Amino acid sequence: MKSDDAVKRLFTVEEANQRLPLVRVIVQDIVDLFLDVQQRRERLASVIELRGEGTSSSRFHSEETDQIEEELSSDEEKLAGFVHELHELGVEFKDPVLGLVDFPAQMDDRIVHLCWKLDEPEVQFWHELTAGFSGRKPLLAESISTKLTDLKEEKPRS
């Protein structure tokens, strides 16, 4: 699948939920690594701030901080790679702290986002393209285009 095609892909609720096992693993990797990188960047900033440039140990500290910065850059490239993996799946990554992603979908005659967060068992919310996370609404299977007609049909009662 080409990258351009991935962006244009529209998901049904069922298709989004079928992708969740893989998406969940990738998003968990992003959340964990992002937190680690963020904490290491804060510690590095503190060390650099406390370090005295005129001391005899500044050269040692400079080499050490250069190595840490290289490791951080490498991990930031890994993060970008994870986000790219999601993009290739057609999933839009939104937040590295919440572990938030959107699956583009069609509702009636408009494009919306099916919204999923890492701690949720399945896709349960949607929002307008311009609404974002704060505009999430509970998902009704009947309101999202789906290939399975049985989601729209009422099942006979026994």
SULFEN-V384229 format. One record per residue. N is the residue number from 1. RES is the residue in one letter. SS is DSSP state (H for helix, E for strand, L for the rest). D_LAST is the distance of its C-alpha to the last C-alpha in Angstrom with 2 decimals. Layout:
BEGIN
n=N res=RES ss=SS d_last=D_LAST
n=N res=RES ss=SS d_last=D_LAST
END
This chain:
BEGIN
n=1 res=M ss=L d_last=44.22
n=2 res=K ss=L d_last=46.99
n=3 res=S ss=H d_last=47.21
n=4 res=D ss=H d_last=47.20
n=5 res=D ss=H d_last=43.95
n=6 res=A ss=H d_last=42.32
n=7 res=V ss=H d_last=43.12
n=8 res=K ss=H d_last=41.58
n=9 res=R ss=L d_last=38.31
n=10 res=L ss=L d_last=35.20
n=11 res=F ss=L d_last=32.09
n=12 res=T ss=L d_last=28.43
n=13 res=V ss=H d_last=26.60
n=14 res=E ss=H d_last=25.28
n=15 res=E ss=H d_last=28.85
n=16 res=A ss=H d_last=30.34
n=17 res=N ss=H d_last=28.08
n=18 res=Q ss=H d_last=28.91
n=19 res=R ss=H d_last=32.58
n=20 res=L ss=H d_last=32.33
n=21 res=P ss=H d_last=33.36
n=22 res=L ss=H d_last=36.65
n=23 res=V ss=H d_last=37.07
n=24 res=R ss=H d_last=36.56
n=25 res=V ss=H d_last=39.35
n=26 res=I ss=H d_last=41.71
n=27 res=V ss=H d_last=41.14
n=28 res=Q ss=H d_last=41.66
n=29 res=D ss=H d_last=44.90
n=30 res=I ss=H d_last=45.99
n=31 res=V ss=H d_last=45.31
n=32 res=D ss=H d_last=47.13
n=33 res=L ss=H d_last=50.07
n=34 res=F ss=H d_last=50.43
n=35 res=L ss=H d_last=50.74
n=36 res=D ss=H d_last=53.23
n=37 res=V ss=H d_last=55.29
n=38 res=Q ss=H d_last=55.33
n=39 res=Q ss=H d_last=56.56
n=40 res=R ss=H d_last=59.19
n=41 res=R ss=H d_last=60.41
n=42 res=E ss=H d_last=60.86
n=43 res=R ss=H d_last=62.77
n=44 res=L ss=H d_last=64.88
n=45 res=A ss=H d_last=65.75
n=46 res=S ss=H d_last=66.83
n=47 res=V ss=H d_last=68.99
n=48 res=I ss=H d_last=70.62
n=49 res=E ss=H d_last=71.32
n=50 res=L ss=H d_last=72.84
n=51 res=R ss=L d_last=74.83
n=52 res=G ss=L d_last=78.46
n=53 res=E ss=L d_last=79.62
n=54 res=G ss=L d_last=83.22
n=55 res=T ss=L d_last=82.66
n=56 res=S ss=L d_last=83.59
n=57 res=S ss=L d_last=80.00
n=58 res=S ss=H d_last=78.70
n=59 res=R ss=H d_last=79.03
n=60 res=F ss=H d_last=76.89
n=61 res=H ss=H d_last=74.30
n=62 res=S ss=H d_last=74.37
n=63 res=E ss=H d_last=73.65
n=64 res=E ss=H d_last=70.86
n=65 res=T ss=H d_last=69.25
n=66 res=D ss=H d_last=69.63
n=67 res=Q ss=H d_last=67.72
n=68 res=I ss=H d_last=64.95
n=69 res=E ss=H d_last=64.73
n=70 res=E ss=H d_last=64.46
n=71 res=E ss=H d_last=61.60
n=72 res=L ss=H d_last=59.85
n=73 res=S ss=H d_last=60.36
n=74 res=S ss=H d_last=58.89
n=75 res=D ss=H d_last=55.79
n=76 res=E ss=H d_last=55.47
n=77 res=E ss=H d_last=55.56
n=78 res=K ss=H d_last=52.71
n=79 res=L ss=H d_last=50.73
n=80 res=A ss=H d_last=51.45
n=81 res=G ss=H d_last=50.32
n=82 res=F ss=H d_last=46.95
n=83 res=V ss=H d_last=46.49
n=84 res=H ss=H d_last=47.51
n=85 res=E ss=H d_last=44.85
n=86 res=L ss=H d_last=42.18
n=87 res=H ss=H d_last=43.81
n=88 res=E ss=H d_last=43.72
n=89 res=L ss=L d_last=39.95
n=90 res=G ss=L d_last=39.76
n=91 res=V ss=E d_last=39.11
n=92 res=E ss=E d_last=41.36
n=93 res=F ss=E d_last=42.71
n=94 res=K ss=E d_last=43.34
n=95 res=D ss=E d_last=44.40
n=96 res=P ss=L d_last=45.88
n=97 res=V ss=L d_last=45.58
n=98 res=L ss=L d_last=41.93
n=99 res=G ss=L d_last=40.87
n=100 res=L ss=E d_last=39.50
n=101 res=V ss=E d_last=38.55
n=102 res=D ss=E d_last=37.19
n=103 res=F ss=E d_last=35.33
n=104 res=P ss=E d_last=36.28
n=105 res=A ss=E d_last=33.39
n=106 res=Q ss=E d_last=32.97
n=107 res=M ss=E d_last=31.27
n=108 res=D ss=L d_last=31.59
n=109 res=D ss=L d_last=35.24
n=110 res=R ss=E d_last=36.64
n=111 res=I ss=E d_last=36.97
n=112 res=V ss=E d_last=35.71
n=113 res=H ss=E d_last=35.46
n=114 res=L ss=E d_last=32.46
n=115 res=C ss=E d_last=33.98
n=116 res=W ss=E d_last=33.66
n=117 res=K ss=E d_last=35.71
n=118 res=L ss=L d_last=36.52
n=119 res=D ss=L d_last=34.90
n=120 res=E ss=L d_last=31.48
n=121 res=P ss=L d_last=28.77
n=122 res=E ss=L d_last=27.76
n=123 res=V ss=L d_last=28.59
n=124 res=Q ss=L d_last=27.28
n=125 res=F ss=E d_last=29.96
n=126 res=W ss=E d_last=31.91
n=127 res=H ss=E d_last=35.16
n=128 res=E ss=E d_last=37.54
n=129 res=L ss=L d_last=40.34
n=130 res=T ss=L d_last=42.88
n=131 res=A ss=L d_last=40.90
n=132 res=G ss=L d_last=40.84
n=133 res=F ss=H d_last=39.30
n=134 res=S ss=H d_last=39.98
n=135 res=G ss=H d_last=37.95
n=136 res=R ss=L d_last=34.71
n=137 res=K ss=E d_last=31.50
n=138 res=P ss=E d_last=27.94
n=139 res=L ss=L d_last=26.18
n=140 res=L ss=L d_last=23.36
n=141 res=A ss=H d_last=21.94
n=142 res=E ss=H d_last=22.04
n=143 res=S ss=H d_last=25.74
n=144 res=I ss=L d_last=27.03
n=145 res=S ss=L d_last=27.58
n=146 res=T ss=L d_last=25.55
n=147 res=K ss=L d_last=25.65
n=148 res=L ss=L d_last=21.93
n=149 res=T ss=H d_last=20.23
n=150 res=D ss=H d_last=16.72
n=151 res=L ss=H d_last=17.92
n=152 res=K ss=L d_last=18.56
n=153 res=E ss=L d_last=15.47
n=154 res=E ss=L d_last=12.40
n=155 res=K ss=L d_last=9.40
n=156 res=P ss=L d_last=6.55
n=157 res=R ss=L d_last=3.80
n=158 res=S ss=L d_last=0.00
END
